[in-house]
Amino acid sequence: MKNKRVRKCLFPAAGYGTRFLPATKAIPKEMLPVLTKPLLQYGVEEAISAGLDTMAIVTGRGKRAIEDHFDISYELEHQIKGTSKEHYLTEIRDVITKCTFSYTRQIEMKGLGHAILSGETLIGDEPFAVILADDLCDNEEGDSVLTQMIEVYEKYKCSIVAVEEIPLKDSNKYGVIAGVEIEESLIRVINMVEKPDPKDAPSNLAIIGRYILTPDIFDIIRETKPGKGGEIQITDALLELAKEGKVIAYKFKGRRFDCGSVDGFVEATNYFYKKETL
């Protein structure tokens, strides 16, 4: 396992998106567009930019639009072929040709840890990335967040979590880490707490939706008891690896938008609109 490169990216995409109802009653939240591109496509493009070529997507009921999006639409292609509108499909065609997609379903919503475990059949015994499409990241000045994390993994060969500083009052929305700085922007994690009250937070460094995980995480998740909210939390499973010194937190370069919230979604839309029109 240690000599294997990261080539697969897991996308947990079975959630209900209740904060965006009624829009998400029939549309997967991962398919909500920022400008003209669905959130999930931004995530897939980030994975491709990091050299990954296999996308493993954990879906649920009512998520067929995801599979249809990452497929050829022969009728649509035929209708716009040779017209001025043909270029609109260039980006998604490029994505489809650069990687392969596989899917499995999460039958019950039991937390992020359970969602990741549901993807084991698509990942196998190798290191892999995880992208939560709700967290839309951009780095105007260089490599994508996942590309940065791959470089860290190749040096340390252990699980990596992306973190950013947050206001302490928001600690109850995130997994929060504490640890010892080993290099600039790199912290060897010694403690992780899922959604702590501000008074109990071990730091102001919150985990965002980017991970690189080693395959031993699957066996640990299987043994992890439900935690905060009665769900199986990936934070609790990673804490077991952290106790062995096998988790590094990386303070990434770039911006992250919480597109799981309406405020963050609007902020991301405005940001990318300005970027596109400059």
VOMITOR-477365 format. One record per residue: residue number from 0; residue in three letters; x, y, z of N, C-alpha, C in turn. Coordinates in steps of 0.1 Angstrom, whole numbers, plus 2048, in hexadecimal, padded with zeros to 3 digits. Layout:
BEGIN
<ropa NUM "ala" <X Y Z> <X Y Z> <X Y Z>>
...
end
This chain:
BEGIN
<ropa 0 "met" <808 7F4 800> <800 800 800> <809 80D 800>>
<ropa 1 "lys" <814 80C 807> <81C 818 809> <821 81E 7FC>>
<ropa 2 "asn" <824 814 7F2> <829 819 7E6> <81F 81C 7DB>>
<ropa 3 "lys" <812 81B 7DF> <808 81E 7D5> <805 82D 7D4>>
<ropa 4 "arg" <803 832 7C9> <7FF 840 7C7> <7F0 841 7C9>>
<ropa 5 "val" <7EC 84D 7CC> <7DE 850 7CD> <7D8 852 7BF>>
<ropa 6 "arg" <7CF 84A 7BC> <7C9 84B 7AE> <7BA 84B 7AE>>
<ropa 7 "lys" <7B3 848 7BA> <7A5 848 7BB> <7A0 853 7C4>>
<ropa 8 "cys" <794 859 7C1> <78E 863 7CA> <780 85F 7CD>>
<ropa 9 "leu" <77D 85F 7D9> <76F 85B 7DE> <767 868 7E1>>
<ropa 10 "phe" <75B 867 7DB> <752 873 7DD> <745 86E 7E5>>
<ropa 11 "pro" <744 870 7F2> <738 86D 7F9> <72D 876 7F3>>
<ropa 12 "ala" <722 871 7ED> <718 879 7E7> <70A 874 7E9>>
<ropa 13 "ala" <708 86F 7F5> <6FB 869 7F8> <6F2 871 801>>
<ropa 14 "gly" <6F7 87D 805> <6F0 885 80F> <6E3 88C 808>>
<ropa 15 "tyr" <6DA 890 811> <6CD 895 80C> <6CE 8A4 808>>
<ropa 16 "gly" <6D7 8AC 80D> <6D8 8BA 80A> <6CC 8C2 80F>>
<ropa 17 "thr" <6C8 8BF 81C> <6BC 8C5 821> <6BD 8D4 822>>
<ropa 18 "arg" <6C9 8D9 823> <6CA 8E8 825> <6C6 8EF 818>>
<ropa 19 "phe" <6C5 8E7 80D> <6C1 8EE 800> <6B4 8E9 7FB>>
<ropa 20 "leu" <6AC 8E4 804> <69E 8E1 800> <696 8EE 7FD>>
<ropa 21 "pro" <68D 8EE 7F4> <688 8E3 7EC> <690 8E0 7DF>>
<ropa 22 "ala" <69B 8E7 7DD> <6A3 8E5 7D0> <6A8 8D7 7D0>>
<ropa 23 "thr" <6AC 8D1 7DB> <6B2 8C4 7DB> <6A8 8B9 7DD>>
<ropa 24 "lys" <69C 8BC 7DC> <691 8B1 7DD> <693 8A7 7D2>>
<ropa 25 "ala" <696 8AC 7C6> <698 8A3 7BA> <6A5 8A4 7B4>>
<ropa 26 "ile" <6AD 8AE 7B8> <6BB 8B0 7B2> <6C5 8AD 7BD>>
<ropa 27 "pro" <6CF 8A4 7BA> <6DA 8A2 7C4> <6E1 8AF 7C7>>
<ropa 28 "lys" <6E4 8B1 7D4> <6EB 8BE 7D8> <6F8 8BF 7D1>>
<ropa 29 "glu" <6FE 8B3 7CE> <70B 8B4 7C7> <70A 8B9 7B9>>
<ropa 30 "met" <6FE 8B9 7B4> <6FC 8BE 7A6> <6F7 8CC 7A6>>
<ropa 31 "leu" <6F6 8D3 7B1> <6F3 8E1 7B1> <6FF 8E9 7AA>>
<ropa 32 "pro" <6FC 8F2 7A1> <706 8F8 799> <70B 905 7A0>>
<ropa 33 "val" <719 907 7A0> <71F 914 7A2> <722 919 794>>
<ropa 34 "leu" <71C 923 790> <71B 928 782> <715 91C 77A>>
<ropa 35 "thr" <71D 917 770> <717 90D 767> <71C 8FF 76A>>
<ropa 36 "lys" <723 8FD 775> <729 8F0 778> <725 8EB 785>>
<ropa 37 "pro" <721 8DE 786> <71C 8D8 793> <728 8D7 79C>>
<ropa 38 "leu" <725 8D8 7A9> <72F 8D7 7B4> <737 8CA 7B2>>
<ropa 39 "leu" <731 8BF 7AF> <739 8B3 7AE> <743 8B3 7A3>>
<ropa 40 "gln" <740 8BA 798> <749 8BB 78D> <755 8C3 791>>
<ropa 41 "tyr" <754 8CD 799> <75F 8D5 79E> <768 8CB 7A6>>
<ropa 42 "gly" <762 8C2 7AE> <76A 8B9 7B6> <772 8AF 7AD>>
<ropa 43 "val" <76B 8AA 7A3> <771 8A0 79A> <77D 8A7 793>>
<ropa 44 "glu" <77B 8B3 78E> <786 8BA 787> <791 8BD 790>>
<ropa 45 "glu" <78F 8BF 79D> <79A 8C1 7A7> <7A2 8B4 7A8>>
<ropa 46 "ala" <79A 8A8 7A9> <7A1 89B 7AA> <7A9 898 79D>>
<ropa 47 "ile" <7A4 89C 792> <7AC 89A 785> <7B8 8A2 785>>
<ropa 48 "ser" <7B7 8AF 78A> <7C3 8B8 78B> <7CE 8B2 794>>
<ropa 49 "ala" <7CA 8A9 79D> <7D4 8A3 7A6> <7D9 896 7A1>>
<ropa 50 "gly" <7D5 893 795> <7DB 886 78F> <7D2 87A 791>>
<ropa 51 "leu" <7C6 87B 797> <7BE 870 79A> <7B6 86D 78D>>
<ropa 52 "asp" <7B3 860 78B> <7AC 85C 77F> <7A0 853 781>>
<ropa 53 "thr" <79D 850 78D> <792 847 791> <789 84E 79B>>
<ropa 54 "met" <77D 850 797> <773 857 7A0> <769 84D 7A6>>
<ropa 55 "ala" <769 84C 7B3> <760 842 7BA> <755 84A 7C1>>
<ropa 56 "ile" <749 849 7BD> <73E 851 7C2> <734 849 7CA>>
<ropa 57 "val" <732 84D 7D7> <728 846 7DF> <71B 84E 7DE>>
<ropa 58 "thr" <711 848 7D8> <705 84F 7D6> <6F9 849 7DF>>
<ropa 59 "gly" <6ED 84E 7DC> <6E2 849 7E3> <6D6 84A 7DA>>
<ropa 60 "arg" <6CA 848 7E0> <6BE 849 7D8> <6BC 857 7D3>>
<ropa 61 "gly" <6B7 858 7C7> <6B4 865 7C1> <6C0 86C 7BC>>
<ropa 62 "lys" <6CB 865 7BA> <6D8 86B 7B6> <6DC 867 7A7>>
<ropa 63 "arg" <6D3 862 7A0> <6D6 85E 792> <6DC 869 789>>
<ropa 64 "ala" <6D8 875 78C> <6DD 881 784> <6EC 881 784>>
<ropa 65 "ile" <6F2 87C 78F> <701 87D 790> <707 873 785>>
<ropa 66 "glu" <702 867 784> <707 85E 77A> <704 863 76C>>
<ropa 67 "asp" <6F8 869 76A> <6F5 86E 75D> <6FE 87A 759>>
<ropa 68 "his" <702 882 763> <70B 88D 760> <718 889 75A>>
<ropa 69 "phe" <71E 87E 761> <72B 87A 75D> <72A 86E 753>>
<ropa 70 "asp" <722 871 749> <720 867 73E> <71D 86F 731>>
<ropa 71 "ile" <71D 869 726> <71A 86F 719> <70B 870 718>>
<ropa 72 "ser" <706 87C 714> <6F8 87E 710> <6F7 87E 701>>
<ropa 73 "tyr" <6F4 873 6FB> <6F5 872 6EC> <6EA 87C 6E6>>
<ropa 74 "glu" <6DF 87D 6EC> <6D4 885 6E6> <6D8 894 6E7>>
<ropa 75 "leu" <6DE 898 6F2> <6E2 8A6 6F4> <6EE 8A9 6EA>>
<ropa 76 "glu" <6F7 8A0 6EA> <703 8A1 6E1> <6FE 8A3 6D2>>
<ropa 77 "his" <6F5 89B 6CE> <6F0 89C 6C1> <6E9 8A9 6BE>>
<ropa 78 "gln" <6E1 8AE 6C8> <6DA 8BA 6C6> <6E3 8C6 6C4>>
<ropa 79 "ile" <6EE 8C7 6CB> <6F6 8D3 6CB> <703 8D1 6C2>>
<ropa 80 "lys" <705 8C5 6BD> <711 8C3 6B5> <711 8CD 6A9>>
<ropa 81 "gly" <71C 8D4 6A7> <71E 8DD 69C> <718 8EA 69E>>
<ropa 82 "thr" <712 8ED 6AA> <70C 8FA 6AD> <715 902 6B6>>
<ropa 83 "ser" <711 90E 6B8> <719 917 6C0> <719 913 6CF>>
<ropa 84 "lys" <710 909 6D2> <70F 905 6E0> <717 8F9 6E4>>
<ropa 85 "glu" <71E 8F3 6DA> <725 8E7 6DC> <730 8E8 6E6>>
<ropa 86 "his" <736 8F4 6E7> <741 8F6 6F0> <73D 8F5 6FF>>
<ropa 87 "tyr" <730 8F6 702> <72C 8F5 710> <72E 8E7 716>>
<ropa 88 "leu" <730 8DD 70D> <732 8D0 713> <741 8CC 713>>
<ropa 89 "thr" <749 8D5 70F> <758 8D2 70E> <75E 8CD 71B>>
<ropa 90 "glu" <75B 8D5 726> <761 8D2 733> <75C 8C4 738>>
<ropa 91 "ile" <750 8C1 737> <74B 8B4 73D> <750 8A9 734>>
<ropa 92 "arg" <751 8AB 727> <756 8A0 71E> <765 89D 722>>
<ropa 93 "asp" <76C 8A8 725> <77A 8A6 729> <77B 89E 736>>
<ropa 94 "val" <773 8A1 740> <773 89A 74C> <770 88B 74A>>
<ropa 95 "ile" <766 888 742> <762 87A 73F> <76D 872 739>>
<ropa 96 "thr" <775 879 730> <77F 871 729> <78C 86F 732>>
<ropa 97 "lys" <78D 877 73C> <79A 877 744> <799 86D 750>>
<ropa 98 "cys" <78D 868 753> <78C 860 75F> <781 856 75E>>
<ropa 99 "thr" <781 84C 767> <776 843 767> <76D 845 774>>
<ropa 100 "phe" <761 841 773> <757 843 77E> <752 836 782>>
<ropa 101 "ser" <751 834 78F> <74A 828 795> <741 82D 7A0>>
<ropa 102 "tyr" <736 825 7A3> <72C 82A 7AC> <728 81E 7B5>>
<ropa 103 "thr" <725 822 7C2> <71E 819 7CB> <714 821 7D3>>
<ropa 104 "arg" <70B 81A 7DA> <701 821 7E1> <702 820 7F0>>
<ropa 105 "gln" <701 82B 7F7> <700 82A 806> <6F1 829 80A>>
<ropa 106 "ile" <6EE 81D 80F> <6E0 81A 811> <6DA 822 81D>>
<ropa 107 "glu" <6E2 824 827> <6DD 82D 832> <6E7 838 835>>
<ropa 108 "met" <6E2 843 839> <6EA 84F 83C> <6EF 84E 84B>>
<ropa 109 "lys" <6FB 849 84D> <700 847 85A> <70D 84F 85D>>
<ropa 110 "gly" <70F 85A 856> <71B 862 858> <726 861 84D>>
<ropa 111 "leu" <72F 86A 84E> <73A 86A 843> <742 85D 844>>
<ropa 112 "gly" <745 859 851> <74D 84D 852> <747 841 84B>>
<ropa 113 "his" <73A 840 84D> <732 835 847> <732 836 837>>
<ropa 114 "ala" <731 843 833> <731 845 824> <73E 841 81E>>
<ropa 115 "ile" <749 844 825> <756 840 820> <757 831 820>>
<ropa 116 "leu" <753 82B 82B> <753 81C 82B> <74B 816 820>>
<ropa 117 "ser" <740 81C 81C> <737 817 811> <73F 817 804>>
<ropa 118 "gly" <749 81F 803> <751 820 7F7> <75C 816 7F6>>
<ropa 119 "glu" <75E 80E 801> <76A 805 801> <76A 7FC 7F5>>
<ropa 120 "thr" <75F 7F7 7F0> <75E 7EE 7E5> <764 7F5 7D8>>
<ropa 121 "leu" <763 802 7D7> <768 809 7CC> <777 80D 7CD>>
<ropa 122 "ile" <77C 80D 7D9> <78A 811 7DC> <794 806 7DD>>
<ropa 123 "gly" <790 7FC 7E5> <799 7F0 7E6> <7A5 7F4 7F0>>
<ropa 124 "asp" <7B0 7ED 7EF> <7BB 7EE 7F8> <7C5 7F8 7F3>>
<ropa 125 "glu" <7C2 805 7F2> <7CB 80F 7EE> <7C8 81C 7F4>>
<ropa 126 "pro" <7D1 825 7F5> <7CE 833 7FA> <7C5 83A 7F0>>
<ropa 127 "phe" <7BD 843 7F6> <7B3 84A 7ED> <7B0 858 7F3>>
<ropa 128 "ala" <7AB 860 7EA> <7A7 86E 7EE> <798 86E 7F1>>
<ropa 129 "val" <793 877 7F9> <785 879 7FB> <783 888 7F9>>
<ropa 130 "ile" <779 88B 7F0> <774 899 7EE> <765 89A 7F2>>
<ropa 131 "leu" <762 8A3 7FA> <754 8A7 7FD> <751 8B2 7F4>>
<ropa 132 "ala" <747 8B0 7EB> <744 8BA 7E1> <73F 8C7 7E7>>
<ropa 133 "asp" <739 8C6 7F3> <734 8D2 7FA> <73E 8DC 7FC>>
<ropa 134 "asp" <74B 8D7 7FE> <756 8E0 800> <75D 8E3 7F3>>
<ropa 135 "leu" <75A 8EF 7ED> <75F 8F3 7E0> <76C 8FB 7E3>>
<ropa 136 "cys" <777 8F6 7DD> <784 8FC 7E0> <78A 902 7D3>>
<ropa 137 "asp" <792 90C 7D4> <798 912 7C9> <7A5 919 7CE>>
<ropa 138 "asn" <7B0 917 7C6> <7BC 91E 7C9> <7C1 925 7BC>>
<ropa 139 "glu" <7BF 932 7BC> <7C3 93A 7B0> <7D2 93A 7AE>>
<ropa 140 "glu" <7DA 938 7B8> <7E8 93B 7B8> <7F0 92E 7B5>>
<ropa 141 "gly" <7EA 923 7B3> <7F2 917 7B0> <7EA 90A 7B0>>
<ropa 142 "asp" <7F0 8FF 7B6> <7EA 8F2 7B6> <7DC 8F1 7BD>>
<ropa 143 "ser" <7D4 8E8 7B9> <7C7 8E6 7C0> <7CA 8E0 7CE>>
<ropa 144 "val" <7C0 8E1 7D6> <7C2 8DC 7E4> <7C6 8CE 7E4>>
<ropa 145 "leu" <7BF 8C5 7DC> <7C2 8B7 7DC> <7D0 8B4 7D7>>
<ropa 146 "thr" <7D5 8BC 7CD> <7E2 8BB 7C8> <7EC 8BE 7D3>>
<ropa 147 "gln" <7EA 8C8 7DB> <7F3 8CB 7E6> <7F3 8BF 7F0>>
<ropa 148 "met" <7E7 8B9 7F2> <7E7 8AE 7FC> <7EE 8A2 7F7>>
<ropa 149 "ile" <7ED 89F 7EA> <7F4 894 7E4> <803 895 7E7>>
<ropa 150 "glu" <808 8A1 7E5> <816 8A3 7E8> <81A 8A0 7F6>>
<ropa 151 "val" <811 8A4 7FF> <814 8A1 80E> <813 892 810>>
<ropa 152 "tyr" <809 88B 80A> <808 87C 80B> <814 875 806>>
<ropa 153 "glu" <819 87A 7FB> <825 873 7F4> <831 874 7FD>>
<ropa 154 "lys" <832 87E 806> <83D 87F 80F> <83B 877 81B>>
<ropa 155 "tyr" <82F 877 821> <82D 871 82E> <826 864 82E>>
<ropa 156 "lys" <81F 860 823> <818 853 821> <80F 850 82D>>
<ropa 157 "cys" <807 85A 831> <7FD 857 83B> <7F1 85F 838>>
<ropa 158 "ser" <7E6 85E 840> <7DA 865 83D> <7DC 874 83F>>
<ropa 159 "ile" <7D6 87C 836> <7D7 88A 836> <7C9 891 837>>
<ropa 160 "val" <7C7 89B 83F> <7BB 8A2 83F> <7BE 8B1 83D>>
<ropa 161 "ala" <7B5 8B7 835> <7B7 8C6 832> <7B0 8CD 83E>>
<ropa 162 "val" <7B7 8D8 843> <7B1 8E0 84E> <7B2 8EE 84B>>
<ropa 163 "glu" <7A9 8F6 851> <7AA 905 850> <7A6 90B 85D>>
<ropa 164 "glu" <7AB 917 860> <7A7 91E 86C> <799 923 86B>>
<ropa 165 "ile" <791 921 876> <783 925 876> <781 92D 883>>
<ropa 166 "pro" <777 936 883> <773 93C 890> <76F 931 89A>>
<ropa 167 "leu" <773 932 8A6> <770 927 8B0> <761 925 8B2>>
<ropa 168 "lys" <75A 92F 8B0> <74B 92E 8B2> <745 924 8A8>>
<ropa 169 "asp" <74C 921 89D> <747 918 893> <74C 90A 895>>
<ropa 170 "ser" <753 907 8A0> <759 8FA 8A1> <74F 8EE 8A1>>
<ropa 171 "asn" <743 8F1 8A5> <739 8E7 8A6> <733 8E3 898>>
<ropa 172 "lys" <73A 8E8 88D> <736 8E4 880> <740 8DB 879>>
<ropa 173 "tyr" <74B 8D9 880> <757 8D2 879> <75D 8C8 882>>
<ropa 174 "gly" <765 8BF 87C> <76F 8B8 884> <77B 8C1 886>>
<ropa 175 "val" <780 8C1 892> <78B 8CB 896> <797 8C3 89B>>
<ropa 176 "ile" <7A3 8C7 897> <7AF 8C0 89A> <7B8 8C7 8A4>>
<ropa 177 "ala" <7C1 8C0 8AA> <7CC 8C6 8B2> <7D8 8BD 8AF>>
<ropa 178 "gly" <7E4 8C4 8AF> <7F0 8BC 8AD> <7FC 8C4 8AE>>
<ropa 179 "val" <807 8BF 8A8> <814 8C5 8A9> <819 8C8 89B>>
<ropa 180 "glu" <81D 8D5 899> <822 8D9 88C> <82F 8D2 889>>
<ropa 181 "ile" <830 8CB 87D> <83C 8C4 879> <844 8CB 86E>>
<ropa 182 "glu" <83C 8D3 866> <841 8DB 85C> <838 8E7 85A>>
<ropa 183 "glu" <83C 8F1 853> <832 8FC 850> <826 8F6 84A>>
<ropa 184 "ser" <81A 8F9 850> <80D 8F5 84B> <80A 8E6 84D>>
<ropa 185 "leu" <813 8DF 853> <810 8D1 856> <810 8CE 865>>
<ropa 186 "ile" <806 8C7 869> <804 8C4 877> <802 8B5 879>>
<ropa 187 "arg" <80A 8AF 882> <808 8A1 885> <7FC 8A1 88F>>
<ropa 188 "val" <7F1 89B 88B> <7E5 89B 894> <7E6 892 8A0>>
<ropa 189 "ile" <7E3 898 8AB> <7E3 88F 8B8> <7D4 88E 8BD>>
<ropa 190 "asn" <7CC 897 8B9> <7BE 896 8BE> <7B4 89C 8B3>>
<ropa 191 "met" <7A9 896 8B2> <79E 89A 8A9> <791 898 8B0>>
<ropa 192 "val" <788 8A3 8AF> <77B 8A2 8B5> <771 8A7 8AB>>
<ropa 193 "glu" <766 89F 8AA> <75B 8A2 8A1> <752 8AC 8A7>>
<ropa 194 "lys" <750 8B7 8A0> <747 8C2 8A4> <746 8C5 8B3>>
<ropa 195 "pro" <752 8C9 8B8> <752 8CD 8C6> <74C 8DA 8C9>>
<ropa 196 "asp" <746 8DC 8D5> <742 8E9 8D9> <74F 8F2 8DA>>
<ropa 197 "pro" <74D 8FF 8D7> <759 908 8D7> <761 907 8E4>>
<ropa 198 "lys" <75B 905 8EF> <763 904 8FC> <76B 8F7 8FC>>
<ropa 199 "asp" <767 8ED 8F4> <76E 8E0 8F4> <777 8DE 8E8>>
<ropa 200 "ala" <778 8E8 8DF> <780 8E6 8D3> <78E 8E6 8D6>>
<ropa 201 "pro" <796 8DC 8D1> <7A4 8DB 8D4> <7AD 8E6 8CC>>
<ropa 202 "ser" <7A7 8EC 8C2> <7AE 8F7 8BB> <7A3 8FE 8B2>>
<ropa 203 "asn" <7A8 906 8A9> <79F 90D 8A0> <7A1 907 891>>
<ropa 204 "leu" <7A8 8FC 890> <7AB 8F6 884> <7A0 8EB 880>>
<ropa 205 "ala" <798 8EE 876> <78D 8E5 872> <790 8DD 866>>
<ropa 206 "ile" <78C 8D1 866> <78D 8C8 85A> <783 8CC 84F>>
<ropa 207 "ile" <787 8CE 843> <77E 8D0 838> <77D 8C4 82F>>
<ropa 208 "gly" <775 8C5 825> <772 8B9 81D> <77C 8B4 813>>
<ropa 209 "arg" <788 8B2 818> <793 8AD 810> <79C 8A3 819>>
<ropa 210 "tyr" <79D 897 815> <7A4 88D 81C> <7AD 884 813>>
<ropa 211 "ile" <7B8 87F 817> <7BE 874 811> <7BF 869 81C>>
<ropa 212 "leu" <7BA 85E 819> <7B9 853 823> <7C0 847 81F>>
<ropa 213 "thr" <7C6 840 828> <7CC 833 826> <7C2 828 828>>
<ropa 214 "pro" <7C3 81D 821> <7B8 813 821> <7B5 80C 82E>>
<ropa 215 "asp" <7BE 80D 838> <7BC 808 845> <7B0 80F 84C>>
<ropa 216 "ile" <7AC 81B 846> <7A1 822 84C> <794 81A 84C>>
<ropa 217 "phe" <792 811 842> <786 809 841> <784 800 84D>>
<ropa 218 "asp" <78E 7F9 851> <78D 7F0 85D> <78A 7F8 869>>
<ropa 219 "ile" <790 804 86A> <78E 80C 876> <780 812 876>>
<ropa 220 "ile" <77A 816 86B> <76C 81A 86A> <763 80F 86F>>
<ropa 221 "arg" <766 803 86A> <75D 7F8 86E> <75C 7F6 87D>>
<ropa 222 "glu" <767 7FA 884> <767 7F8 893> <763 805 89A>>
<ropa 223 "thr" <760 810 892> <75D 81C 899> <74E 81D 89C>>
<ropa 224 "lys" <74C 820 8A9> <73E 821 8AE> <738 82F 8AA>>
<ropa 225 "pro" <72B 82F 8A8> <724 83C 8A5> <728 847 8AF>>
<ropa 226 "gly" <72B 853 8AB> <72F 85E 8B4> <725 869 8B3>>
<ropa 227 "lys" <72A 875 8B1> <722 881 8B1> <716 87F 8A7>>
<ropa 228 "gly" <70A 882 8AC> <6FE 881 8A4> <6FA 873 8A0>>
<ropa 229 "gly" <700 869 8A7> <6FC 85B 8A5> <702 856 897>>
<ropa 230 "glu" <70B 85D 892> <711 859 885> <71F 854 886>>
<ropa 231 "ile" <724 84C 87C> <732 847 87C> <73A 852 876>>
<ropa 232 "gln" <743 858 87E> <74A 864 87A> <758 860 875>>
<ropa 233 "ile" <75C 866 86A> <76A 863 865> <774 869 86F>>
<ropa 234 "thr" <771 874 876> <779 87A 87F> <77D 870 88A>>
<ropa 235 "asp" <773 869 88F> <776 85F 89A> <77F 854 895>>
<ropa 236 "ala" <77D 84F 888> <785 845 883> <793 84A 881>>
<ropa 237 "leu" <795 856 87C> <7A2 85B 87A> <7AA 85E 887>>
<ropa 238 "leu" <7A2 860 892> <7A9 862 89E> <7B1 855 8A2>>
<ropa 239 "glu" <7AC 84A 89F> <7B3 83D 8A2> <7C1 83D 89A>>
<ropa 240 "leu" <7C1 842 88E> <7CE 843 887> <7D7 84E 88C>>
<ropa 241 "ala" <7D0 859 890> <7D8 864 896> <7DF 860 8A3>>
<ropa 242 "lys" <7D9 857 8AA> <7E0 852 8B7> <7ED 84A 8B4>>
<ropa 243 "glu" <7EE 845 8A7> <7FA 83F 8A3> <803 848 89B>>
<ropa 244 "gly" <800 855 89A> <808 85F 893> <806 85E 884>>
<ropa 245 "lys" <7FB 859 87F> <7F9 856 871> <7EF 85F 86A>>
<ropa 246 "val" <7ED 86B 870> <7E4 875 86A> <7EB 883 86A>>
<ropa 247 "ile" <7EC 889 85E> <7F2 897 85D> <7E7 8A0 859>>
<ropa 248 "ala" <7E6 8AC 85F> <7DD 8B6 85B> <7E5 8C0 852>>
<ropa 249 "tyr" <7DF 8C5 847> <7E6 8CE 83E> <7DE 8DB 83D>>
<ropa 250 "lys" <7E4 8E6 840> <7DE 8F3 83E> <7E0 8F7 830>>
<ropa 251 "phe" <7D6 8F5 828> <7D7 8F6 819> <7D7 905 814>>
<ropa 252 "lys" <7DC 906 808> <7DC 914 802> <7D0 914 7F9>>
<ropa 253 "gly" <7C8 91F 7FA> <7BD 921 7F2> <7B1 925 7FA>>
<ropa 254 "arg" <7A5 925 7F3> <798 929 7F9> <78F 91D 7F9>>
<ropa 255 "arg" <787 91C 804> <77D 912 804> <76F 918 807>>
<ropa 256 "phe" <765 914 800> <758 919 802> <74F 90D 807>>
<ropa 257 "asp" <747 910 811> <73E 906 817> <731 907 80F>>
<ropa 258 "cys" <730 8FF 804> <725 900 7FB> <719 8F7 800>>
<ropa 259 "gly" <71B 8F1 80C> <710 8EA 813> <707 8F4 81A>>
<ropa 260 "ser" <70B 901 81A> <703 90B 820> <6FF 915 815>>
<ropa 261 "val" <6F4 91B 816> <6EF 925 80C> <6F9 931 80C>>
<ropa 262 "asp" <6FD 935 817> <707 941 817> <714 93D 810>>
<ropa 263 "gly" <719 932 813> <726 92D 80C> <724 92B 7FD>>
<ropa 264 "phe" <718 926 7F9> <715 923 7EB> <714 930 7E4>>
<ropa 265 "val" <70E 93A 7E9> <70D 948 7E3> <71B 94E 7E2>>
<ropa 266 "glu" <722 94D 7ED> <730 952 7ED> <739 94C 7E2>>
<ropa 267 "ala" <737 93F 7E0> <73F 938 7D6> <73A 93C 7C8>>
<ropa 268 "thr" <72D 93E 7C6> <728 942 7B9> <72D 950 7B5>>
<ropa 269 "asn" <72D 959 7BF> <732 966 7BC> <741 966 7B9>>
<ropa 270 "tyr" <749 95E 7C1> <757 95D 7BF> <75B 958 7B1>>
<ropa 271 "phe" <754 94D 7AD> <757 947 7A0> <752 950 794>>
<ropa 272 "tyr" <747 957 797> <742 960 78C> <74C 96B 78A>>
<ropa 273 "lys" <752 971 795> <75C 97B 793> <768 976 78C>>
<ropa 274 "lys" <76C 96A 790> <778 963 78A> <776 961 77B>>
<ropa 275 "glu" <76A 95D 777> <767 95A 769> <767 966 761>>
<ropa 276 "thr" <762 971 767> <760 97E 75F> <76C 987 75F>>
<ropa 277 "leu" <776 985 767> <781 98E 768> <78A 98C 75B>>
end
